[in-house]
Every structure is written in structure tokens, then in C-alpha cells.
Amino acid sequence: MAETNLYLPYFDKLIQQFSQNNAQTAEIVAAFGRHVHWGYWENPKEADGSVSNFAIAAEELCRRVCDSGNIKDGHSLLDAGCGFGGTIASLNERFHNMSLVGINIDERQLDRAKSEVKAINSNTIEFVQGDACQLPFDDASFDVVLAVECIFHFPSRQRFFQEAKRVLKPGGKLAISDFVPILLSYQVVNFIVKLLMLNSTISETYGNVDSTFTLNTYRQLAQETGFILASQEDITANTLPTYPVVKRLFGQMGGESDEVATAQVELLSQLRLLRYQILSFQSV
């Protein structure tokens, strides 16, 4: 494994849980064994708080991000920050004759992905250990690049966009999901974060997180790196039922501080200061 400075406390806890064999582990695996991201509910009032309902919502969020990339049969696709391979698994089930590549900096996550996701539908699948900001692929290798709820962990969004532009074929698509502060509240969010010392609490659970990129900053970054913003969807309200489920599961794992950190992100989202956005970019 390449030398990396990994700081992903929530993945550490999940991987430890997966190694145990009890009823609690079964529920954790059901929730996070495929996707490790928030869920999407078309009608949030219909969320019932169950793990099975959350798992369906997490799959739906994955699909919405993928659909924003206009993925087709036969495409070559890179999933950056692929986690346990859930997005690759979803695409593998939905499409045919695709070349599906997942990259992640954490070999432990890739080990699970390799064991859980097997190619079907005449697709090919490869999981690669590497840095999303230094992609080990040739120029013009992919039709679509994805980054589902992980770009805030990357050392540099600019370097990632530059690398995505390099490995995309002409006219290719980059689709991401991210927690995006609204422009007018950016200073307010920073004030609240500093006042309540949220950064340290959140980082103790979720690792190094940068949620400072506004929509305008993304537009500027796209222009600087050879993209245009092709679509934007604010799904904040549709993700809110995620929080009670995640807080409960963290509680079961004995993570009281993790419950607090998740509640803090929940508050910023409920106040609409931090918006969950699906963004797609066209290479130009």
C-alpha cells in the first residue's frame, strides 16, 4: 500500500464493526456496507427511520448523482473516492458493456469493494489505490468521472478538477455531490463553526472536511479548469431524514461524540446554511 496520511475516523469505526459478528453489526452493514453517504427521499415525510428505508434512500441518492452525469451503456467511468464500491455496484447492475474503475486512497475500503462487487452485464471492474488529486490514468481515459459525497475530503478541489479534466474524453462529464454553504451565509456559517468549535468536533468523527466552497466558487473553479456548470440540484430537504438514522447507529457503536457531530451538521442543514447539492460539469 502506498504511504498515506489517512484520517477517516468514521471509516475506522465502520471497518472495525464489520469485523464483528453480532446483531448490531448486521444493522451497521445493512446501512453502510454498500454506500457510505446520505440518503435521498422524494417525500421526506415517508421516511420511517429504519435501516432498510435508509439503505433504499442511499441507493436513490447514488442514482441521482450518476444520472446527472448522463451515463450510457458502453461508457468508461471513474468513481473517485469509491469507498466500499457501492456506486460501482449500482452502475454494474444498471448498465452494460461499461468499463468501471473505482479509486480510493484507503486500501481497507478497496479490499471490501473487491470482495463485494463482481462484474456482470458484460462490464469490467477495477479498483485502484491512489490519490484523486494525482490520478494514475492516461489522458482522455473516461467518459464520466464521479465523486459522490467525498470531495470535501480531497486535499484540493482545484487539483481534483484539473485531474478530472485531464482524464476525461472531450465533452466528458464530471458529477459530484457536496455540502455547499450558501453565499450570503458563508461568513455566518464560519462564525457559528468557530463559536461552537464545530470544526474540531466534526473532524473527530468525519476526518478532515472542507465545506467552504460556495456555488459561485464552484462556477469559478469550473471556468478555470475547463468546465462549465451543466446542472445543479439542491436536495437538502430530501436528505434530512438521514440524520436520525445516522445518529442512532453512531449511538449503537458507542460514539456519543459522533452523534453530536452529526447533529451539528444536521442543524446547519435544517437552517439551510449548508446545502446538499448535486452538481454536474461538462468538459469544454
TAJO-V762124 format. One record per backbone hydrogen bond with DSSP energy under -1.0 kcal/mol. CO is the residue of the C=O (numbers start at 0). NH is the residue of the N-H. If there is no record, write none. Layout:
co=[CO	CO]
nh=[NH	NH]
This chain:
co=[7	8	9	10	11	12	13	16	21	22	23	24	25	26	27	28	42	43	49	50	51	52	53	54	55	56	56	57	58	59	60	61	62	63	65	66	71	74	75	75	76	77	78	81	84	85	86	87	88	89	90	95	97	98	99	100	101	102	102	103	105	106	107	108	109	110	111	112	119	120	123	125	127	130	134	141	142	143	144	145	146	149	151	155	156	157	158	159	160	161	162	163	165	166	166	168	171	172	173	174	175	177	179	182	184	185	186	187	188	189	190	191	192	196	197	198	199	201	202	204	213	214	215	216	217	218	219	220	221	225	227	230	232	235	237	238	239	241	242	243	244	245	246	247	248	249	250	254	255	256	257	258	259	260	261	262	263	264	265	266	267	267	268	272	274	275	276	277	278	279	279	280	281]
nh=[11	12	13	14	15	16	17	19	25	26	27	28	29	30	31	32	45	46	53	54	55	56	57	58	59	39	60	61	62	63	64	65	66	67	68	69	74	98	142	143	100	145	102	84	88	89	90	91	92	93	94	73	123	76	125	78	127	80	81	129	109	110	111	112	113	114	115	116	122	96	99	101	103	133	136	168	172	77	174	79	176	152	209	159	160	161	162	163	164	165	166	167	139	140	141	171	282	144	280	146	278	276	274	185	188	189	190	191	192	193	194	195	197	200	201	202	203	205	206	9	217	218	219	220	221	222	223	224	226	283	281	279	277	238	40	241	242	245	246	247	248	249	250	251	252	254	253	258	259	260	261	262	263	264	265	266	267	268	269	270	272	273	271	181	179	234	177	232	175	229	230	173	227]
